[in-house]
Amino acid sequence: MSSAAMKRTLAQKDGAIGWITFDNQARRNAMSLAMWKGLYEAVSAFAADPEVRVIVLKGAGDKAFVSGADISEFEEKRSSEQTVRAYDEVAHAATHALSEVNKPTIAMIRGFCVGGGVAIALSCDLRIASADSVFAVPAAKLGLGYAFEGVRKLVDVVGPSFAREIFYTARQFAAEEAAAMGLVNRLVPVDGLESYVRDCAATIAANAPLTVASIKTLVAQALKDESERDARLCREVVARCFASADYVEGRTAFMEKRKPKFTGR
């Protein structure tokens, strides 16, 4: 990964868990263009690493997950139609890679999760937040247009009515409100957030990777219109599980009353 692209987006592997940390604490981890590029590169690297079975994203420090895009860059890098398009293409590539990576992803959210932070969190499979987290999509306060894909992701998670409320009001929502909407999977006390996420990631990592990947594929297909679904792909990912050595290992371990050791093959 290039040092320029990875500036303030840190990637670290810890056993089967790939950690991506957004570190721009002076601006509450707001995303610069370089950080968006770094996110894309980090996700791509972990996707290609067979040792990584779960990817966890978090913000550095205790103030924010991601507080949005770094608006201080907008005059230079997002002030014309051309530069807006170029910037958005980079950010879209990063969130698309995160959505499409064939490994489970977890957003570990503490503090502010705003704008682009919500977009990143929605691109993850699971969102686990501390009780002091705060959420908002302030596009309507900035006059920003919001791309269809980002709106669709929010609708998929919270439904159309809550999506409208979030966008229309552009206000901040407390963690309890976000949980009631279904925006987050779990609310956890602040001092137990990281241990909870680590335990969750370890549980997932110990399961059969092909089965987990197949479910990620099937859920994504289920969210598409029926006319757009790839029925062949759905059959293939299920068949791959039954044809795998891990299926043999799972059955054998069950009969021998021991924990299975899955290899992803």
C-alpha positions as CSV (number, residue, x, y, z in Angstrom):
1,M,0.0,0.0,0.0
2,S,1.4,3.4,-0.9
3,S,2.3,5.6,2.0
4,A,0.6,8.6,0.4
5,A,-2.7,6.8,-0.1
6,M,-2.5,5.2,3.3
7,K,-2.0,8.5,5.2
8,R,-4.3,8.5,8.2
9,T,-6.0,5.3,7.1
10,L,-4.1,2.6,9.0
11,A,-4.3,-1.1,8.2
12,Q,-3.2,-3.7,10.7
13,K,-3.6,-7.5,10.7
14,D,-4.2,-9.2,14.1
15,G,-4.6,-12.9,13.5
16,A,-7.7,-13.5,11.5
17,I,-8.9,-9.9,11.9
18,G,-7.9,-7.1,9.6
19,W,-8.2,-3.7,11.4
20,I,-8.8,-0.5,9.4
21,T,-8.4,2.7,11.5
22,F,-9.3,6.2,10.5
23,D,-6.8,8.5,12.1
24,N,-7.5,12.2,11.6
25,Q,-8.3,13.1,15.2
26,A,-7.7,16.8,14.8
27,R,-10.8,16.8,12.6
28,R,-12.7,14.0,14.4
29,N,-11.5,11.5,11.8
30,A,-13.1,13.4,8.9
31,M,-12.2,11.6,5.6
32,S,-9.7,13.3,3.3
33,L,-9.4,12.3,-0.3
34,A,-6.2,10.4,0.6
35,M,-8.1,8.6,3.4
36,W,-10.7,7.4,0.9
37,K,-8.0,6.1,-1.3
38,G,-6.4,4.4,1.7
39,L,-9.7,2.7,2.6
40,Y,-9.9,1.3,-0.9
41,E,-6.4,0.0,-0.8
42,A,-6.8,-1.5,2.7
43,V,-10.0,-3.3,1.8
44,S,-8.4,-4.7,-1.4
45,A,-5.3,-5.9,0.5
46,F,-7.4,-7.7,3.2
47,A,-9.6,-9.2,0.5
48,A,-6.6,-10.8,-1.1
49,D,-5.1,-12.1,2.2
50,P,-6.4,-15.6,3.0
51,E,-5.4,-15.3,6.6
52,V,-7.9,-12.4,7.1
53,R,-11.4,-13.7,7.7
54,V,-13.1,-10.6,9.2
55,I,-12.5,-6.9,8.6
56,V,-13.2,-4.4,11.4
57,L,-13.3,-0.6,10.9
58,K,-12.9,1.9,13.7
59,G,-12.0,5.5,14.4
60,A,-8.8,6.5,16.2
61,G,-9.3,8.0,19.7
62,D,-12.6,8.3,21.6
63,K,-14.3,11.2,19.8
64,A,-15.5,9.8,16.5
65,F,-15.7,6.9,14.1
66,V,-15.8,9.2,11.1
67,S,-17.3,12.7,11.3
68,G,-17.9,13.0,7.6
69,A,-15.8,14.3,4.7
70,D,-13.0,16.7,5.4
71,I,-14.7,19.9,4.4
72,S,-11.5,21.9,4.5
73,E,-10.5,20.1,1.3
74,F,-13.7,21.0,-0.6
75,E,-12.6,24.4,-2.0
76,E,-9.6,22.8,-3.6
77,K,-10.9,19.3,-4.4
78,R,-14.7,19.5,-4.5
79,S,-15.7,23.0,-5.8
80,S,-16.5,22.4,-9.4
81,E,-18.6,19.8,-11.3
82,Q,-15.4,18.1,-12.5
83,T,-13.7,17.9,-9.2
84,V,-16.9,16.8,-7.4
85,R,-17.2,14.0,-9.9
86,A,-13.5,12.9,-9.4
87,Y,-13.8,13.1,-5.6
88,D,-17.1,11.1,-5.6
89,E,-15.6,8.4,-7.8
90,V,-12.8,7.9,-5.3
91,A,-15.2,7.7,-2.3
92,H,-17.6,5.5,-4.2
93,A,-14.8,3.1,-5.2
94,A,-13.9,2.8,-1.5
95,T,-17.4,2.1,-0.2
96,H,-18.2,-0.2,-3.1
97,A,-15.1,-2.2,-2.4
98,L,-16.2,-2.4,1.3
99,S,-19.7,-3.5,0.3
100,E,-18.5,-6.1,-2.2
101,V,-15.6,-7.6,-0.3
102,N,-16.4,-11.3,0.1
103,K,-15.5,-11.3,3.8
104,P,-17.7,-10.1,6.8
105,T,-17.1,-6.5,7.8
106,I,-17.9,-4.8,11.1
107,A,-18.1,-1.1,11.8
108,M,-17.0,-0.5,15.5
109,I,-18.6,2.9,16.2
110,R,-17.7,5.2,19.0
111,G,-18.6,9.0,19.1
112,F,-19.6,10.8,16.0
113,C,-20.7,8.8,12.9
114,V,-21.7,11.5,10.5
115,G,-22.2,11.9,6.8
116,G,-19.5,9.9,5.1
117,G,-19.1,8.0,8.4
118,V,-22.7,6.7,8.0
119,A,-21.9,5.8,4.4
120,I,-18.9,3.8,5.5
121,A,-20.9,2.1,8.3
122,L,-23.7,1.2,6.0
123,S,-21.2,-0.4,3.6
124,C,-20.3,-2.8,6.5
125,D,-22.3,-6.0,7.3
126,L,-22.6,-5.2,11.0
127,R,-22.6,-2.0,13.0
128,I,-21.7,-2.2,16.7
129,A,-21.8,1.1,18.5
130,S,-21.0,2.4,21.9
131,A,-23.8,4.0,24.0
132,D,-22.2,7.5,23.5
133,S,-22.3,7.4,19.7
134,V,-24.1,10.1,17.7
135,F,-25.3,9.7,14.1
136,A,-26.3,12.2,11.4
137,V,-26.5,12.7,7.6
138,P,-26.4,16.5,7.3
139,A,-26.5,16.8,3.5
140,A,-29.6,19.0,3.6
141,K,-27.7,21.5,5.8
142,L,-24.9,21.7,3.3
143,G,-26.9,21.7,0.1
144,L,-25.2,18.5,-1.0
145,G,-26.8,16.0,-3.5
146,Y,-26.8,12.5,-2.2
147,A,-26.2,9.7,-4.7
148,F,-28.8,7.0,-5.2
149,E,-26.6,4.1,-3.9
150,G,-26.1,5.9,-0.6
151,V,-29.8,6.5,-0.2
152,R,-30.6,2.9,-1.2
153,K,-28.2,1.5,1.4
154,L,-29.9,3.5,4.2
155,V,-33.4,2.5,3.0
156,D,-32.2,-1.2,3.0
157,V,-31.1,-0.9,6.6
158,V,-33.7,1.4,8.3
159,G,-36.6,1.4,5.8
160,P,-38.0,4.3,3.8
161,S,-39.7,6.2,6.6
162,F,-36.7,6.5,8.9
163,A,-34.5,7.2,5.9
164,R,-36.7,10.2,5.0
165,E,-36.5,11.4,8.6
166,I,-32.7,11.1,8.7
167,F,-32.3,13.0,5.4
168,Y,-35.1,15.5,5.8
169,T,-34.2,16.7,9.3
170,A,-30.4,16.3,8.9
171,R,-30.3,16.3,12.8
172,Q,-28.2,14.3,15.1
173,F,-29.6,11.0,16.5
174,A,-28.5,9.5,19.8
175,A,-27.3,5.9,19.9
176,E,-30.6,4.7,21.4
177,E,-32.6,6.3,18.5
178,A,-30.2,4.7,16.0
179,A,-30.7,1.3,17.6
180,A,-34.5,1.7,17.5
181,M,-34.3,2.5,13.8
182,G,-32.2,-0.6,13.2
183,L,-29.2,1.6,12.0
184,V,-27.0,-0.4,14.4
185,N,-27.0,-4.1,15.3
186,R,-25.9,-3.7,18.9
187,L,-25.4,-1.0,21.5
188,V,-22.6,-1.7,23.9
189,P,-21.3,0.2,27.0
190,V,-18.3,2.4,26.1
191,D,-15.8,0.5,28.2
192,G,-16.9,-2.9,26.6
193,L,-17.0,-1.9,23.0
194,E,-13.7,-3.2,21.7
195,S,-13.9,-6.4,23.7
196,Y,-17.4,-7.1,22.4
197,V,-16.3,-6.4,18.8
198,R,-13.2,-8.6,19.2
199,D,-15.3,-11.5,20.6
200,C,-17.8,-11.0,17.7
201,A,-15.1,-11.0,15.1
202,A,-13.4,-14.0,16.7
203,T,-16.7,-15.9,16.6
204,I,-17.2,-15.2,13.0
205,A,-13.6,-16.0,12.1
206,A,-13.9,-19.4,13.7
207,N,-16.9,-20.3,11.4
208,A,-16.6,-21.8,7.9
209,P,-15.4,-19.0,5.6
210,L,-17.2,-20.4,2.6
211,T,-20.5,-20.6,4.4
212,V,-20.1,-17.0,5.8
213,A,-19.2,-15.7,2.3
214,S,-22.1,-17.5,0.7
215,I,-24.5,-15.8,3.2
216,K,-23.0,-12.4,2.3
217,T,-23.6,-13.1,-1.3
218,L,-27.2,-14.4,-0.8
219,V,-28.2,-11.5,1.4
220,A,-26.9,-9.1,-1.3
221,Q,-28.9,-10.9,-3.9
222,A,-32.0,-10.9,-1.8
223,L,-31.9,-7.1,-1.6
224,K,-32.0,-6.8,-5.4
225,D,-35.1,-6.7,-7.5
226,E,-36.0,-10.2,-8.6
227,S,-35.2,-9.3,-12.2
228,E,-31.7,-8.4,-11.3
229,R,-30.9,-11.4,-9.1
230,D,-28.2,-13.9,-10.3
231,A,-29.9,-17.2,-9.6
232,R,-27.0,-19.2,-10.9
233,L,-24.6,-17.4,-8.6
234,C,-26.9,-18.2,-5.7
235,R,-26.8,-21.9,-6.5
236,E,-23.1,-21.9,-7.1
237,V,-22.1,-20.4,-3.7
238,V,-24.3,-23.0,-1.9
239,A,-22.9,-25.9,-3.9
240,R,-19.4,-24.7,-3.2
241,C,-20.1,-25.1,0.5
242,F,-21.3,-28.7,0.2
243,A,-18.3,-29.6,-2.1
244,S,-15.8,-28.2,0.3
245,A,-13.3,-29.9,2.7
246,D,-14.8,-27.6,5.4
247,Y,-18.1,-29.4,5.1
248,V,-16.4,-32.7,5.7
249,E,-14.5,-31.1,8.7
250,G,-17.7,-29.7,10.1
251,R,-19.5,-33.0,10.0
252,T,-16.5,-34.9,11.4
253,A,-16.0,-32.4,14.2
254,F,-19.6,-32.6,15.2
255,M,-19.5,-36.4,15.4
256,E,-16.2,-36.3,17.3
257,K,-17.6,-33.6,19.7
258,R,-14.8,-31.2,19.1
259,K,-14.4,-27.7,17.6
260,P,-14.0,-27.7,13.9
261,K,-10.9,-26.2,12.2
262,F,-12.0,-24.6,9.0
263,T,-9.5,-23.7,6.2
264,G,-11.8,-22.0,3.7
265,R,-11.4,-24.8,1.2
